[in-house]
């Protein structure tokens, strides 16, 4: 059974491809530079695409088990430290997501035998900054830039449902991994004995261990009655202060030096919302469907990641 992953060389895509290949799926990852996708596990093939159209790969959608669309320019930028959002950067963030979704729709439209499933990536940013409000999948979208991006991202693949294709949208929180994403940035100050809460520290930061992220996606693939949006996050979201304390406890470092919110806004501008927004996201539908988390405890999850370099 063939599964196509756009954005397959990113943090989630790489580990997902490996996991699904081990489960005997034939995996095709789409990449702008497939020649750089070296060391792929057995059962994983890299195919070139332009990130915008179905040209050169769309035929592979014919009869596929699923297309998992993870593609999109990094929200935080290409460096280790998040970069400010210029108008040009914001346009790239939006266009890269919408165009990838449109490419998936074009591939589905052209397929004689439609794929069984499209899994569309989204993010907790869909909800905007909501304080202490408990955010299930039924919560309305926010109105800020990231919320608008997520809404457009999700809507870009809606036309596949007209063909009877099952559509699942994954609204992912912060994926914890030492190998990429936001977590190394959260971890570094603690390693340097300068860790502490950012801003007030009271803002909620939904999180999920990389292993549970991958397992949840496989769970959604293998349960054909599931559809619509799913929050991919641990059952207990942590405040920024709780996250800082958990990191310090897990690695034996202090976590009491705060970073003022005004300083983050001065350096990052609008992008400071990545660490200052509050989203108390919960995985209501995922748990209702019977999914169980391997890493529901924050301290234990961080300790597992650091010890195993995941």
Secondary structure, DSSP 8 states (H G I E B T S, - for coil): -EEEEETTTSHHHHHHHHHHHHTT-EEEEEETTGGG--S--TTEEEEE--SSS-TTTGGGGTT-SEEEE-----SS-SSSS-----HHHHHHHHHHHHHHHHHHHHHHHH-SS--SEEEEEEEGGGG---TT-EE-TTS----SHHHHHHHHHHHTTGGGGGGT-EEEEEEE-EEE-TTSSSHHHHHHHHHTT----BTTS-SEE-EEEHHHHHHHHHHHHS-TT--EEEEES-SS-EEHHHHHHHHHHHHT------B-HHHHHHHHGGGGHHHH---EE--HHHHHTT---S---HHHHHHHHHHHT-
